[in-house]
Amino acid sequence: MDTLETIRNKFSSLAELPDEEIDLVGATLIIARISYPRLDETVYRRYLSELTERLRSRLNETDRPVAMIEKLNRILFEEEGFRGNRHNYFEPDNSFINRVIDRKLGIPITLSLIYTEVGKQAGMNLSGISLPVHFIAALFHESGRILIDPFNHGEILSEKECRTIVRRRLGEESAFDTRQLNPAGPKEMLIRMLRNLKAIYLKTHNDMKAFQMLHWILTLDPGSGAELRERGLLYEAMGNTDRAAKDLERYIALSPGKETERIIGSKIEELKKKSTRLH
């Protein structure tokens, strides 16, 4: 069983890699170890490899893109029974790849991750697509791309349907940018998973786990202003005034604005005074 320090060191080493060198499955298993330190990584890798081999044995060179999707859908959703967890959508286990595999339940991003990883290893040109409110996948082929929704049993979506999903959830006035349909890189996917977990832990007042998610987000993206502000406030709540002040100072530098400087600046001064008194 890895210690918490070992888990954190593994993630820090991973964050230093360029996107093309990141083992996405391995990274998600590191995240899962925060709650499941005893998980056996080989069990889950072996399972995904078996799914890949099953798909590879059914694919033919003459298969058209839709036929490839149908074969992958059949394995994951009909034979294995993967499905979206609609009843307990905000349960942390939906974001841990080991528990998604154990229970065959997940949310859009974890189901899309399994979908794309199994398909890619079998030779399909699949990528995750990070829509603002719904994570999907896409199969790229000679004539273009096909958008797929693994949360809804691999349903094929049109660009218009993706636009409708975004507008329905964010409001009619929300702009839809076609660049939102570009492939998401591994770090972008990991940050989105960590933000999901962060939101869950903040909502359930699990400050220590929320803090870990914040720390990992900032390890992947040190310039994320929102997370710097949140971590600074958590540091303050934990009594670490020095680090709270540093995070909030960095936040102001990244998010300039008179109102931001007035509100956060006064808090920084208070923190520095407390720090002085503590020493």
Stockholm file with secondary structure:
# STOCKHOLM 1.0

chainA/1-279         MDTLETIRNKFSSLAELPDEEIDLVGATLIIARISYPRLDETVYRRYLSELTERLRSRLNETDRPVAMIEKLNRILFEEEGFRGNRHNYFEPDNSFINRVIDRKLGIPITLSLIYTEVGKQAGMNLSGISLPVHFIAALFHESGRILIDPFNHGEILSEKECRTIVRRRLGEESAFDTRQLNPAGPKEMLIRMLRNLKAIYLKTHNDMKAFQMLHWILTLDPGSGAELRERGLLYEAMGNTDRAAKDLERYIALSPGKETERIIGSKIEELKKKSTRLH
#=GR chainA/1-279 SS CCCHHHHHHHHHHHHTSCGGGCCHHHHHHHHHTTTCTTCCHHHHHHHHHHHHHHHHHHCCTTCCHHHHHHHHHIIIIIISCCEECCTTTTCGGGGCHHHHHHHTEECHHHHHHHHHHHHHHTTCCEEEEECSSCEEEEEEETTEEEEEEGGGTTEEECHHHHHHHHHHHHCTTCCCCGGGGSEECHHHHHHHHHHHHHHHHHHTTCHHHHHHHHHHHHHHCTTCHHHHHHHHHHHHHHTCHHHHHHHHHHHHHHSCCHHHHHHHHHHHHHHHHHHHHHC
#=GC SS_cons         CCCHHHHHHHHHHHHTSCGGGCCHHHHHHHHHTTTCTTCCHHHHHHHHHHHHHHHHHHCCTTCCHHHHHHHHHIIIIIISCCEECCTTTTCGGGGCHHHHHHHTEECHHHHHHHHHHHHHHTTCCEEEEECSSCEEEEEEETTEEEEEEGGGTTEEECHHHHHHHHHHHHCTTCCCCGGGGSEECHHHHHHHHHHHHHHHHHHTTCHHHHHHHHHHHHHHCTTCHHHHHHHHHHHHHHTCHHHHHHHHHHHHHHSCCHHHHHHHHHHHHHHHHHHHHHC
//
